[in-house]
């Protein structure tokens, strides 16, 4: 009877166990590393998505602030023109009040970005403008309202610049 010779004389049972441990250890390490990499990637991506969402909300607040500010400018200018022309003062005043109220809301939503101190200072200017709009009856009071509107425009430009700087970063 002929006995079968071993296929590989170098592969002993002890060596086979060591190779098997080495292969299983490599697979476990690869699986654990892959899982941790996937978890890290997921968490990092979630953080970036959250930051992008907040940035978009802030940008929407800036755009609303700009749009309502333009509406305030247009309505105060229209009121001043109505006083100069002595035509439709009541309607112009109502439109200006509504525009100022909408702009107050936009300013409050933007205060998260520019800080409450800047927003409160700007709101004081809006309150002054509202008072001047309510008092506007002749050319002198219309002129004061127009000057207050112009001051707000300058302040609005600064606030928008500050908001963009804080949203996008930089110095």
Buried (B, 14 or more C-beta within 10 A) or exposed (E): EEEEEEEEEEEEEEEEEEEEEEEEEEEEEEEEEEEEEEEEEEEEEEEEEEEEEEEEBBBEBBEBBBEBBBBBBBBBBBBBBBBEEEEBBEEBBBBBBEBBEBBBEBBBBBBBBBBEEBBEEBBEBBEBBBEBBEEBEEEEBBBBBBEBBEEBEEBBEEBBEBBBEBBEEEE
